[in-house]
């Protein structure tokens, strides 16, 4: 920096205050975002949504046979259970397309097996 540039800069800007010690500093504890939500509201939140189901169905319909096959082989029964917990609409889609109740067994090869 040239002496001319420093002449226009206030004293505080040219000499920032020292950083406080960071020893023992920890990020704030994460809290459950649903912690203060009433139980009924939590239950309602986990109910399937017709709108989300329609979007998922449209996206599946736009996938190629190769993409559906790859998706089917990648989703194990354990992953299927997790995804259906996250997106309960998937169970309804699998029931709709497969025409039967979703029965998750360890012998299942893929989550979308009933779709084909």
C-alpha positions as CSV (number, residue, x, y, z in Angstrom):
1,X,0.0,0.0,0.0
2,X,1.4,3.4,-0.9
3,X,1.6,6.2,1.7
4,X,-1.1,8.0,-0.2
5,X,-3.6,5.2,0.2
6,X,-2.9,4.8,3.9
7,X,-3.5,8.5,4.4
8,X,-7.1,8.2,3.4
9,X,-7.8,5.2,5.6
10,X,-9.0,5.8,9.2
11,X,-6.8,4.4,12.0
12,X,-9.3,1.7,13.0
13,X,-9.5,0.3,9.5
14,X,-5.8,0.0,9.0
15,X,-5.3,-1.7,12.4
16,X,-8.2,-4.1,13.0
17,X,-8.6,-5.3,16.6
18,X,-7.0,-8.6,17.6
19,X,-9.1,-11.7,17.3
20,X,-10.4,-13.1,20.6
21,X,-9.0,-16.4,21.7
22,X,-10.9,-19.3,20.1
23,X,-9.9,-22.0,22.6
24,X,-12.9,-23.9,23.9
25,X,-15.2,-22.3,21.3
26,X,-17.8,-24.7,19.9
27,X,-20.6,-24.3,17.5
28,X,-24.1,-23.8,19.1
29,X,-25.8,-27.1,19.9
30,X,-28.2,-28.2,17.3
31,X,-31.8,-28.5,18.5
32,X,-34.7,-30.4,17.1
33,X,-36.5,-28.0,14.8
34,X,-39.8,-29.8,15.7
35,X,-39.1,-29.6,19.4
36,X,-41.7,-27.0,20.2
37,X,-44.3,-28.3,17.7
38,X,-47.4,-29.8,19.2
39,X,-47.8,-33.6,18.8
40,X,-50.8,-33.3,16.5
41,X,-48.9,-31.0,14.2
42,X,-46.0,-33.4,14.1
43,X,-48.3,-36.2,13.1
44,X,-50.0,-34.1,10.4
45,X,-46.5,-33.2,9.1
46,X,-45.7,-36.9,8.5
47,X,-49.0,-37.7,6.6
48,X,-48.7,-38.3,2.9
49,X,-49.3,-35.2,0.7
50,X,-51.3,-35.6,-2.5
51,X,-49.3,-32.8,-4.1
52,X,-45.9,-34.3,-3.3
53,X,-47.2,-37.7,-4.5
54,X,-48.3,-36.3,-7.8
55,X,-44.9,-34.6,-8.3
56,X,-43.0,-37.8,-7.5
57,X,-45.3,-39.8,-9.8
58,X,-44.7,-37.3,-12.6
59,X,-41.0,-37.5,-12.1
60,X,-41.0,-41.3,-12.1
61,X,-43.1,-41.2,-15.3
62,X,-40.5,-39.1,-17.0
63,X,-37.6,-41.5,-16.2
64,X,-36.4,-43.9,-18.8
65,X,-36.6,-47.7,-18.3
66,X,-32.8,-47.7,-17.8
67,X,-33.1,-45.0,-15.1
68,X,-35.9,-46.9,-13.3
69,X,-34.0,-50.1,-13.5
70,X,-30.9,-48.4,-12.0
71,X,-33.0,-46.8,-9.3
72,X,-34.6,-50.1,-8.5
73,X,-31.3,-52.0,-8.1
74,X,-29.8,-49.2,-6.0
75,X,-32.6,-49.1,-3.4
76,X,-32.2,-51.8,-0.9
77,X,-35.0,-52.8,1.5
78,X,-33.3,-50.8,4.3
79,X,-33.0,-47.7,2.1
80,X,-36.6,-48.2,1.0
81,X,-37.8,-48.1,4.6
82,X,-35.8,-44.9,5.2
83,X,-37.1,-43.3,2.1
84,X,-40.7,-44.2,2.9
85,X,-40.3,-42.7,6.3
86,X,-39.0,-39.5,4.7
87,X,-41.5,-39.6,1.8
88,X,-44.6,-41.6,2.9
89,X,-46.0,-40.8,-0.6
90,X,-43.6,-43.5,-2.0
91,X,-45.5,-46.3,-0.3
92,X,-48.7,-45.0,-1.9
93,X,-47.0,-44.8,-5.3
94,X,-45.7,-48.3,-5.0
95,X,-49.1,-49.6,-3.9
96,X,-50.8,-47.7,-6.9
97,X,-48.4,-48.9,-9.5
98,X,-47.9,-52.4,-8.1
99,X,-51.6,-52.9,-7.3
100,X,-50.7,-54.5,-4.0
101,X,-49.7,-53.6,-0.4
102,X,-46.0,-52.9,0.1
103,X,-44.5,-55.9,2.0
104,X,-40.9,-55.2,2.9
105,X,-38.9,-58.3,3.4
106,X,-35.1,-58.8,3.5
107,X,-35.4,-60.9,0.3
108,X,-36.6,-58.0,-1.8
109,X,-34.2,-57.0,-4.5
110,X,-35.4,-53.4,-5.1
111,X,-37.9,-50.9,-3.9
112,X,-39.4,-50.4,-7.3
113,X,-39.7,-54.1,-8.1
114,X,-43.5,-53.9,-8.0
115,X,-43.6,-51.1,-10.5
116,X,-42.4,-53.1,-13.5
